[in-house]
Amino acid sequence: MKKHLRVGIAGYGVVGKIRRQYVDRHPKMKVTAVCDQEFADPANKLPSLRCLKDYKELLQEPLDVLFVCLPNYLAPEVTIAGLEAGLHVFCEKPPGRDMGDIKRVIACEKKHPRQKLMYGFNHRYHESVRKAEAIIRSGKLGRIINLRGVYGKSKIIRFDSDWRTKRAMAGGGIFLDQGIHMVDLMRFFAGEEFIDVQSYVTNDFWKHDVEDNAYALMRTQKGVIAQLHSSATQWRHSFNLTVTLTKGALILSGILSSTRSYGAETITIVRARDKDAGDPYEETIRYNEDNSWRDEVFAFAKAVLENKKMEHGNSREALETMRTVYRVYYADKDWRRRWRIPDPDKA
């Protein structure tokens, strides 16, 4: 076995730099080359890395693993190129702009069964989420009745780039970019798909050609109902997810991020009693350290090194999460007609 898995990173912006930090912490992985358009200027190149201007040059390097940290319109193209080059691939969410993008990747993945593919839904690796999962799976609080979630920030544009506001490049707005994490968590906790969806999707405030708010009401076949609001007009950044069960509730509030703008990450465990008169016993746990990036990278490395299946973030999970996002888009008749969104269950 090689001393290290040689890792290349396509897209060396904020997220690419974070990924490098945790890749290099793994004892069996090492970033050896990166590409980014900024390296077209030789003055921007780093002395410690091979710095290339595009992914085609990057794929000429001797690599074992490719991390794709690129805009939505490029992510599927580069993921496919990495798989075809014989590399294991880790791609940031979302897996593309639409259902067609992820389906093309999956078709390529099937032709290369020895390569591992993982998508970066890193919220599953947050400590509050892991605690909630353990309690839900234990059955100690009974079965899930409903979920209510709000995830929002104050604008769509990030990192001084406006590609997220352009439908041709992004595919969608705040819901596809950030709300997809909440969709993934709701699917994860419910343990089944949301097949009945109603929604309102709007871009009334920022007036980009992608949404700045999405409001969804979703139901699984077994009757678990989820309410979700994904917003780019949430002036105080917010993450809140309440899971109501038959014997109590779990309240996830705040999420640790690189900006630290979503508040403290906590989980409140509510245990209902017959005579608590609506004022039940509660226990709140606060988490002060975010190890989600590290743990996700290490989980990917474990699957590659030990030839294991992806527990989280596999292509099937990515496909179904994207399908749910597009069920929400499709359910709003006006939004569907305006942007000619196909039925995700038939596309």
BELFEN-V171996 format. One line per field, one symbol per residue. psi: psi as a letter, one per 40 degrees, with the letter a starting at -180 (. if undefined). burial: # if it has 24 or more other C-alpha atoms within 12 Angstrom, else .. Layout:
# BELFEN-V171996
psi = ???
burial = ???
This chain:
# BELFEN-V171996
psi = iidihhhihhgfaddddddddddeeheeihhdiiiiddedhddeihdeihhieiddddeeigidihhhfiidddddddddddddefiihhhiiieadaddddddddddddegeeiihiiggedeeiddddddddddddedeaihdiihihhiaeidhiffhedeehdddddibdddddddddddddddddeiihdhhiihhifdcdfifiieihhihihideehhhhhhhiefgdhhhhhhhhhieeaihhhhihhidefeeaihihhhhhiidfefegihihhhhhehheddddddddddddddefiihdieidddddddddddddddddhddddddefhiheee.
burial = ....#########.######.###.#.#########..#..........######.###.#.############################################.##.....###################.##....#.###############.....#####.######################.####.#######....#############...###########..#########.###########....#.#########.............##..############.###....#.#####################..#.....##.#...
